Each structure stands twice: as C-alpha cells, then as structure tokens.
C-alpha cells in the first residue's frame, strides 16, 4: 500500500502505510531497514532532506552486524546510495561523491547490477555538475547496465544527462 501511495504522490498515506508495516515487522531488522529506506524516500520527495538522511542512517544502523546474505549487502548499498542521492539533490556535490562511490563498490560486491547502474548514473550527474571529465566515464558504465537490465527509465535518465552535458 505504501509503494502504491508513494507512486501516486500521496506521501502522507505512504508514510502511514510504511509506519504500520514497520510496527508489524518489528524485530525483522532487514524488513525494518528496507522500510526505513522507503520512509526516507518519501521524506526526500517532499524536500525534507534532513529527515530523509536520518531514515537512511537508521536503516544502516539496523543492518549493523547482520551477515551480508539474503540480499543484505544490496540493501546496504541502496541505503548508502540513498544518502548520496539526497546529498546530491541538496546540491552538496563534494559530500555526495564518497557516498555514491561507496554505494557503487558495495553494489558491485553484492552483484546488485541495478543499484550499481543507479550509482554510476548519480556519479555521472554529480561529476557533470562539477564540470569534471569523470562524468563521461560513469555515464559510459551506467548506460550498458541499464540496457542489459531492460531498464528504460534508467537508460532515459542517463541519456538525458548526456543531453544536458551536450547543451552546456
């Protein structure tokens, strides 16, 4: 219900649904961490970055000491990626870079290709805004992964960045 509500832009309903689910899943640290990621995403869409960052940090704290099996490493990568993305959207380009690089490395180690491609896309964006030549390298890595995954939305975002870069 929370996922449907957030896609519909009904963020208060999404947050309420995630909160209710978190109560039911208390004690399942992996499920709670995933719900923290979603709670953060809802806050981020309302430009409440400090709140979003606290939710992402809470999710990472829940994963401390949990072995990297059952997709935990991928979830850890997605939470770090979310922190980097929030910093990027705040315009904190230098602050976001180490987080996005960590997310990429964690996703690569976990074999999470979707998160890896997303990290490369965001690194492309950050480096493009910084005027860094590294942008092209990350773009070149993101695009084939999105194509391999059949992720047309991700592919379109990378191509949009290419257009912005060409325009500038």
C-alpha positions in Angstrom: 0.0 0.0 0.0 2.8 2.4 0.8 4.5 1.7 -2.5 1.3 2.4 -4.4 0.6 5.6 -2.4 4.1 6.9 -3.0 4.0 6.3 -6.7 0.7 8.2 -6.7 2.3 11.1 -4.9 0.3 10.5 -1.8 3.2 10.8 0.6 1.3 11.1 3.8 -0.6 7.9 3.1 2.7 6.2 2.0 4.4 7.2 5.3 1.4 5.9 7.3 1.4 2.6 5.5 5.2 2.2 6.0 4.8 3.1 9.6 2.1 0.5 10.1 4.1 -2.2 8.3 7.2 -1.3 10.4 5.2 -2.0 13.6 4.1 -5.4 12.3 7.7 -6.3 11.2 9.4 -5.1 14.4 12.3 -7.4 15.1 12.9 -8.2 11.4 15.9 -6.0 11.0 16.2 -6.5 7.2 12.5 -5.7 6.7 12.7 -2.7 9.0 15.8 -1.4 7.2 14.1 -1.6 3.8 11.1 0.3 5.3 13.5 3.0 6.6 14.8 3.4 3.1 11.2 3.8 1.8 10.4 6.3 4.7 13.5 8.3 3.7 12.4 8.3 0.0 9.0 9.7 1.0 10.7 12.5 3.0 13.1 13.2 0.2 10.3 13.7 -2.3 9.0 16.4 0.0 12.4 18.0 0.1 12.8 17.1 3.8 16.4 16.0 3.3 17.5 16.1 7.0 14.6 13.7 7.8 15.4 11.5 4.9 19.0 11.3 5.9 18.0 10.3 9.4 15.8 7.5 8.0 18.6 6.2 5.8 21.1 6.3 8.7 18.5 4.4 10.9 18.2 1.7 8.2 22.0 1.3 8.1 22.2 1.1 11.8 19.6 -1.7 11.8 21.9 -3.7 9.4 24.9 -3.4 11.6 26.1 -6.9 12.5 23.7 -8.6 10.1 25.6 -11.0 7.8 25.7 -10.0 4.1 23.5 -12.8 2.9 19.8 -12.8 1.8 20.3 -9.5 -0.1 21.6 -7.6 2.9 24.6 -6.3 1.0 22.4 -5.0 -1.8 20.1 -3.3 0.8 23.1 -1.8 2.4 24.2 -0.4 -1.0 20.7 1.0 -1.7 20.7 2.8 1.7 24.2 4.3 1.1 23.1 5.2 -2.4 20.0 7.0 -1.0 22.2 9.0 1.4 24.4 10.1 -1.6 21.4 10.9 -3.7 19.9 13.1 -1.0 23.1 15.0 -0.7 23.3 15.3 -4.5 19.7 16.7 -4.6 20.7 19.2 -1.9 23.5 20.4 -4.1 26.2 19.1 -1.9 28.2 17.7 -4.7 31.5 17.1 -2.9 29.7 15.5 0.1 27.8 13.1 -2.1 30.7 11.7 -4.1 32.2 9.4 -1.4 28.8 8.1 -0.6 28.0 7.3 -4.2 31.4 5.7 -4.7 30.8 3.5 -1.6 27.4 2.6 -2.9 28.9 1.5 -6.2 31.5 -0.6 -4.6 29.1 -2.2 -2.2 26.6 -2.9 -5.0 29.4 -4.4 -7.2 30.5 -6.7 -4.4 26.8 -7.7 -3.8 26.2 -8.3 -7.5 23.4 -5.8 -7.4 23.5 -4.5 -11.0 20.5 -2.2 -10.7 22.0 -0.3 -7.7 25.4 -0.3 -9.4 23.9 1.3 -12.5 22.0 3.8 -10.4 25.2 4.8 -8.5 27.0 5.3 -11.8 24.1 7.5 -13.1 24.2 9.6 -10.0 28.0 9.8 -10.2 27.6 11.0 -13.8 25.2 13.7 -12.6 27.4 14.9 -9.8 30.6 15.0 -11.9 28.7 16.7 -14.8 27.6 19.4 -12.3 31.1 19.8 -11.1 32.4 20.1 -14.6 34.6 17.0 -14.1 35.7 14.8 -17.0 34.9 11.8 -14.9 31.2 12.2 -15.7 31.7 10.6 -19.1 33.4 7.5 -17.5 30.4 6.9 -15.2 27.9 7.6 -17.9 29.7 5.0 -20.1 29.4 2.5 -17.3 25.7 3.2 -16.4 24.2 3.1 -19.8 25.1 -0.5 -20.8 24.0 -1.9 -17.4 20.6 -0.2 -17.7 20.3 -1.6 -21.3 21.3 -5.1 -20.1 18.6 -4.9 -17.4 16.0 -3.6 -19.8 15.6 -0.5 -17.5 14.3 2.0 -20.0 13.7 4.6 -17.3 17.3 4.4 -16.1 18.5 4.5 -19.7 16.5 7.6 -20.3 17.9 9.4 -17.3 21.5 8.7 -18.5 20.7 9.9 -22.0 19.1 13.0 -20.5 22.3 13.7 -18.7 24.2 13.3 -21.9 21.8 15.9 -23.5 22.4 18.3 -20.6 26.1 17.9 -20.9 26.0 18.5 -24.7 23.8 21.5 -24.2 26.2 23.1 -21.7 
